[in-house]
Amino acid sequence: MKKWILGTILMLAAVAASAEVRVAATVPNMGLLARAIGGDAVEVTVMAPPDRDAHYLEARPSMMAALRRADLLVAVGAELEVGWLPAALQGANNPRVQVGRTGYFEGAAHVDLIEAGAAADRAGGDVHPVGNPHFYMDPERMAEVAYALAQRLGQLDEDNADRFMENAERFEEAVMARMDGWEDRVSDAPGAVLYHKDINYLMRRLDVSILGYLEPLPGIPPTASHLRELVRELQGREGITLYTDFQPSRGADFLERELGWSSRQLPSQVAADADDIQAYIDMIDAWVEALASV
């Protein structure tokens, strides 16, 4: 009898474990969103590390393994992962998470993207004709994606559909509770030079001026002539140079020497294992405080 009871318990535990929706997230921000919405009903694997540029990764066996066992792929989209995700999907050979299936989810498909319509011409740098993919730096757009993701998870796990939607509401409430404070904090900020267009959504949401970019064109490393031109344009003005933790400091150091501006290197992705909304809020807080520090 005891053996039967023990066997039943183990069987039920196995069923409960298998009932989790297995999620493969391309980047940590999307992984956090999946955990925040799915809670203990999801098992999330993040494929890209937080301190690497997701534009330039290569498909790896670990990515294919995560996709092979996944029920749901949660990607940024808008071609951010185009250099590696198609190859990883092909190698995974999992029909559940292929483009067009219920198990394929792109956040960018559920929000309005800025800077759309650029010509697909490499002479213009690393452009994204469908729009800027870095929507995750806008808390309000992330809240929109949270609702879309809750709906998709609800299709895969109908028993928890209401709970997923409640978690999306909590995510929205958490970020919206901070928006007025963030906007007030940077109301007098003179603006910033960025390395790439990856922070544009946050700058636009907070109505803070972008004073220039260290890249002469998207995806093209800073050149001496471009940096000298930036210095000429910004001489006598106030501002700060901001760049992410995977972008080099050379351009920011040059502006600091020539203009006397401070610079800050900040993460644009949460930790790979982050599972709490507060991790995302703390990341946005860091950018807001940097902008307000001038």
Secondary structure as UniProt FT lines:
FT   HELIX           2..18
FT   STRAND          21..25
FT   HELIX           28..38
FT   HELIX           39..41
FT   STRAND          42..46
FT   TURN            50..51
FT   HELIX           54..56
FT   HELIX           61..68
FT   STRAND          72..75
FT   TURN            78..84
FT   HELIX           85..92
FT   HELIX           95..97
FT   TURN            99..100
FT   TURN            102..103
FT   STRAND          104..106
FT   HELIX           107..110
FT   TURN            116..117
FT   HELIX           122..124
FT   TURN            129..130
FT   HELIX           135..137
FT   HELIX           139..156
FT   HELIX           158..160
FT   HELIX           161..185
FT   TURN            186..188
FT   STRAND          192..194
FT   HELIX           197..199
FT   HELIX           200..206
FT   STRAND          210..213
FT   TURN            218..219
FT   HELIX           224..234
FT   TURN            235..236
FT   STRAND          240..244
FT   TURN            245..246
FT   HELIX           250..259
FT   STRAND          263..266
FT   TURN            272..273
FT   HELIX           277..292
//
